[in-house]
């Protein structure tokens, strides 16, 4: 039972967190990129050769967006989106998820401690 609950949680959690994200399109020109994108922002970039990357911005230079292990030149960008996640939705989701997990664990452990009508542990 516990294994099934954990499997479902691992499958659902990424879906819910990704559904809490909004994507804001940014024009792929130097001035718009430098105006809207700052270090710490999470971005999704599609290059002109259809390579897709999603990463946290470390630096925005005069000619590129730089992430931890990636550097994409402005000239190579076909599509750019800033990814924002609602913190309030995440906190609410985590609270509900924890309540469900604790409840499920209590219910499953209660089955392990079943006592019959005669008071004997079964």
ChimeraX attribute file (.defattr): number of C-alpha atoms within 10 A of each C-alpha:
attribute: neighborCount
match mode: 1-to-1
recipient: residues
	/A:1	11
	/A:2	11
	/A:3	8
	/A:4	9
	/A:5	14
	/A:6	12
	/A:7	11
	/A:8	10
	/A:9	13
	/A:10	11
	/A:11	11
	/A:12	11
	/A:13	14
	/A:14	11
	/A:15	10
	/A:16	13
	/A:17	15
	/A:18	12
	/A:19	11
	/A:20	16
	/A:21	16
	/A:22	13
	/A:23	14
	/A:24	13
	/A:25	13
	/A:26	16
	/A:27	15
	/A:28	17
	/A:29	14
	/A:30	15
	/A:31	10
	/A:32	11
	/A:33	22
	/A:34	15
	/A:35	10
	/A:36	11
	/A:37	19
	/A:38	17
	/A:39	13
	/A:40	12
	/A:41	16
	/A:42	19
	/A:43	23
	/A:44	18
	/A:45	21
	/A:46	17
	/A:47	18
	/A:48	12
	/A:49	9
	/A:50	12
	/A:51	10
	/A:52	14
	/A:53	13
	/A:54	16
	/A:55	18
	/A:56	20
	/A:57	19
	/A:58	18
	/A:59	17
	/A:60	19
	/A:61	14
	/A:62	12
	/A:63	15
	/A:64	19
	/A:65	24
	/A:66	18
	/A:67	20
	/A:68	10
	/A:69	8
	/A:70	14
	/A:71	16
	/A:72	17
	/A:73	14
	/A:74	19
	/A:75	13
	/A:76	15
	/A:77	21
	/A:78	17
	/A:79	16
	/A:80	24
	/A:81	20
	/A:82	22
	/A:83	18
	/A:84	15
	/A:85	15
	/A:86	12
	/A:87	11
	/A:88	10
	/A:89	14
	/A:90	15
	/A:91	11
	/A:92	10
	/A:93	16
	/A:94	14
	/A:95	11
	/A:96	12
	/A:97	14
	/A:98	11
	/A:99	12
	/A:100	13
	/A:101	15
	/A:102	12
	/A:103	12
	/A:104	15
	/A:105	14
	/A:106	11
	/A:107	12
	/A:108	13
	/A:109	13
	/A:110	11
	/A:111	10
	/A:112	10
	/A:113	10
	/A:114	12
	/A:115	12
	/A:116	9
	/A:117	7
	/A:118	6
	/A:119	8
	/A:120	8
	/A:121	10
	/A:122	9
